[in-house]
Amino acid sequence: MSTCHNPLQCKIGPSILNSDLSMLHDECEKLLMSGADYLHLDVMDGQFVPNITFGAPVVKCLRSKIEKAFFDMHMMVITPERWINDMADAGANQYTFHVEATNQHELVIRKIKESGMKVGIGVKPNTDISTVLPYMDDVDMVLVMTVEPGFGGQKFMTDMMPKVELIRKTFPYMDIEVDGGVGPANIDIAAKAGANMIVSGTAVVKNPNPREVISELRSNVERYIKL
């Protein structure tokens, strides 16, 4: 009897929103050289969340200087279909939209796929995980928010872990991303629940040794992936 290889991989994606935005390219390069697997770029429109960050022009500038990094766009925007082509043209690799932001989920998923990007779907803390389950066969990744989206530096919400556990149990090989207050102090909780894509902002970016933090996060996640 042959053994089935677990295709899950640990991926650590620092959130660049916590970096020095006046030196964004340098900061991104530093994170990638410190072992980051991808970059998590938070796009906020001031409507879906009460904050504004950046859009496709900034992404395009980054892509012109960083050719190979995987850009995971966390689109905290209403009418997410509106920005798909712009982000694809700017060089984004994955477009993660929120289930709460639209009533046209199938349309958004189809348009993202047609653009050539991977599809991520996100769920806020107060949203039942059942809202994303119908789309699991059509997306590449599900994002479970472990803080309220819109601001950095919030405290990790442990009570979101049952969402992660349910997805991992039901869809064993789905990429599950957690985002919000994740760091060495709670990575064990997230990894044990089944998260394999880890967004970490403050814990990585504000640490004088980001390589060390990324390595610690990775070793914890990989331990549970191999179980």
N, C-alpha and C positions, 0 to 999 in steps of 0.2 A: 504494500500500500504506500503510495507516494505521499509525501507531506506537502501541504499547501503553503507556499511562501506568503507571509503577511506583507501586502504591498504598501502598508501605511509607512509614511516617513515623518520624522519630526522635522518641523520647519519653524525657525525662529524669525519673526518679522518685526523689527523695532518700528515704533510709530515715530515718524520724523517730525510730527507736530510738537514734540517736546524738545526738539533740538534748537540750536541757535539759527533762526530763520534768515538772519542776515548773511549766514555762511552755509546755505542749504546744501550746495553741491559738496563742499568739503566735509560737512557733517555726514552726508550720505555715504561718501567714499570711506570715511572713517568707520562707519557701522558695518559696511560690507567687508572691509579688511579685518574687522574684529570677529567675523564669522557669521554675520547675518545671512540667512538664506533668501530673504526677500525684504522689500521695503513696503511698509504699510502707510499709505497716503490718505489722510483724512480730508475729505471734501465736504464742507458744510455750507449751506445756502442761506442761513439766517431765518429759515422758515420751518424746515423739518426739525431743526435744532436751533437754539437761540445763540448761534455764533456763526461767524463767517471766516473761512480760511482762504483757500486758493482754488483755481480752476485749471482748465486744460493748458493755458499758456505756460504756467509754471511747470506742469508735468512735461510739456514739450521741451522746455529749456533743460530740465534735468535729463531727459532722455538723450538730448543732443550731446551731453557730456558723459553719461553713464549708459553705455550701449547694451550691456548684457544683464543687468539686474532685473529681477522679476518685480514689477510694480503692481501691487494689490491695492486697487482703488476702493476705499470705504466711502461709498456715496451716501452721505447723510443729507439727501435732497428730496424734495417732492418732485413728482413727475420724472422719475429717474430715466425714462426712455429718451428724454430730451437731450441728455448729455452723452449718450452712448457713442455716437459717431465721433464727437469731438475728442473723447478720451481715447478711442481706438486710434484716431489719427495722430494723437499726441504721443502714442507709444505705450499706452497702458496694456498690461497683460491679463489682468483679472478685474472684473467690474462687479463689485459687491453692492447690491441694492437692498433696501429694507422692505420687508414684507408689509410694513405698515404704511409705506409711502405711496402705494399705488393699488388700484383695483384691477390692473391689467397685467397680472403676473406672467401669464403665458406669453403675452406680447413682448414684455421686457426681456424675458429669458430668450425668446426667439431672436430678437434684435441683437442681443449681446453675442449670441452664437454666430449670427450672420456677420457680425463685425470682426470675428476672428478672436475675440477675447474669451477667456474662461468666465464661468458664471458663478458668482457667490450670492447667497441670500442671507440677510441678517435679521435678527429678532431682538427687540428691546426687552429689558427686564420685565416690564409689566405685560408683555404679550405672551399668550399661551403658545407653547412650542407646537401645538397641533396645527397652527396656522401655516407652518412651513412644510409639514410632512407631505402634503400632496405633491410637492415639487421636488422631492429628493431624487427622483429618478432622472430629473432633467438638469440638475445643477452639479457643479464640481465641488462646491464647498458650502458649508453652512456656518454662519458666524453667530455665536451666542454672546451677546453683550453681557459683561459682568459689572458694568456701571451704566448709568444713564448716559446715552451718547450726547456729545456736545462740548464737554469740557475734560481736560486732562487732570490727572492727580487725584482722582476719586478713589474711594476704598473699594476693594474687591468684594463682590457680593457672593459669598459662599453658597447661598440658597439658589443660585442659578445652576449648580452642578447637576441636579436631577434632569435638567434639560439635556445636558451633554450626555449623561448616562443613557437616557432614553434613545437618543439618536445613535449612539455607539452600539447599543444593543440591537436596535432595529436595522441599522445600516452599518454593518461592521467595518466596511472599507471606505466610508465617507470621510473626506477631510473635514475636520471640525476645528474651527478657530474660536479662541476666546480672546476677548479684548476688553481691558479695563481694570486697572489696578493690579495687573499680574506681575509678579516678581519672585525672587527666591523664597520669600516667606510663605507663599501660597501655591507655588508651582506644583508641589506634590499633590495637592487637592485637585487641581485642574487636570493633571496628568492621569491620576488614578480614575477620574471620572470618564476619561477617554479623549480629551483634547489632544490633538497632535500638531496643530498650528497655533503658535503662541505669539500674540501681539503684546509687546512690552514697551512702554514708553519711558516713564520716569525712571524705573528701576535700571534700565539699560543706558539710556541717553545721558542721564545725570550722574552716572557712576564714573569715577575717574578711570576705571578699568572695565570698559564694556565687554571686552573679550572674555574676561573671567565670568561675568554675569551670564552672557550668552551660553558659555560652556556649561555652567551650572544648570541653566534652564534645560539645555539639550539633554544632559545626562539623566535628569529626572524623567523627562518624557520618554526617552528611549528605553529606560528600565521598564516602564509599563507597557510600551508597545511590544516588547519581547516576551511578555508574560503569556 
